[in-house]
């Protein structure tokens, strides 16, 4: 009986010692800054949800748009474009497999910078983001993981016929490619 207690005590102590000696090196991806994660990848816009949805009237018909890709002005050849955030704070667009017309495969497209402790991305002079605002877009609440980037921005939709404005937010999801 005494031998069993000693043996069990030795096993318990051994388990504690083995766990204490385990390598506690942090996961390298969790120690990367958002800048390091952002510039290390190409990003495909996979989801852009309006909150609240955009509701507009054209003629006698009402239209409700829940997603950016539902808007008829967005062509299929734009949906596979990759955005590349370069380390020098410039951006490049890769026009993907479906190119619109004779545009080059890649093109410089505006500038970016992190603000507010890498929780906001300020984008300026970007044709890619010009649907939202031609001069400056702020993507807020930025969260970047090993596989995706999420953020939100303000959006004002102007009905092309009536010029009536609808204010909404766009929740973005970009997937790493």
Secondary structure, 3 states (H helix, E strand, C coil): CHHHHHHHHHHHHHHHHHHHHCCCCCCHHHHCCHHHHHHCCEEEEEEEEEEEEEEEEECCEEEEEEEHHHCCCCCHHHHCCEEEECCCCEEEEECCCCCCCCCCCEEEEEEEEEECCCCEEEEECCCCCCCCCCCEEEEEEEEECCCEEEEEEEEEEECCCCCCEEEEEEEEEEEEC
